[in-house]
Amino acid sequence: MDTTMQIIAAVLAVPLAALGLRSLLLPGQMADAVGLSPNGVPGLSEVRSVLGGLLAGSAALIVVGVVATEPVWFLAVAVLMGVAILGRLISLAVDGFDRTVVPPLVIEIVVAAVMIAAAGVIDGATPRDRRQALEVAIGG
């Protein structure tokens, strides 16, 4: 694995882990930070499990990907971020625009892009290899 990509991936894991831990340990604070109003124990549990799970889980997947040098772990994070991006885009279309959702959207896009790039660097495949794999996958 490319050392630079290992470092970039590991650096991205740090804020994700910090936000995940904040969600798990201080769900009320995290809810306030992202504009949620958890309703009692069920609401706090939701912040811990969904936000904490997504963020801390993504960080854990990145760490496993760095240690194992297996691209599938980075692709899993890219998928999670992709679904989060989709949710934000749906919200922008349905709920309207609020500038406070732009920074997390940009972060999710950057994390997804870096994870896809990291997966490409790790697998060592050439562009020709990838094209051939894609052709096989789509029956071409």
Order of alpha helices (4+ residues) and beta strands (2+ residues): alpha-alpha-alpha-alpha-alpha-alpha-alpha
